[in-house]
Amino acid sequence: MDKYAFNDLLKTAGLSKKEFAEILGTTGGTISNWGNEGREIPYWVESWLHLYIENQHCKKIKEAISKSGVCDLMDKKSK
């Protein structure tokens, strides 16, 4: 993955480099250096970001279902 694809994935994930660094427990400088001057972006970053994005979508769906009251109806039917 090149730095442009990395930046696009970060944007899709709604994360800044600083936020991503905080999640990983590293510095923003480390993240900013990835893809520059021969510094490769770690192999696991692309799949991690895809999973993060998918998880964010799942959270939104779960929240929408909870707000709809569907779960409450199911609980009442099972009793």
Helices and strands as residue ranges (DSSP letters): H 3-13, H 17-24, H 28-33, H 45-68, H 70-78
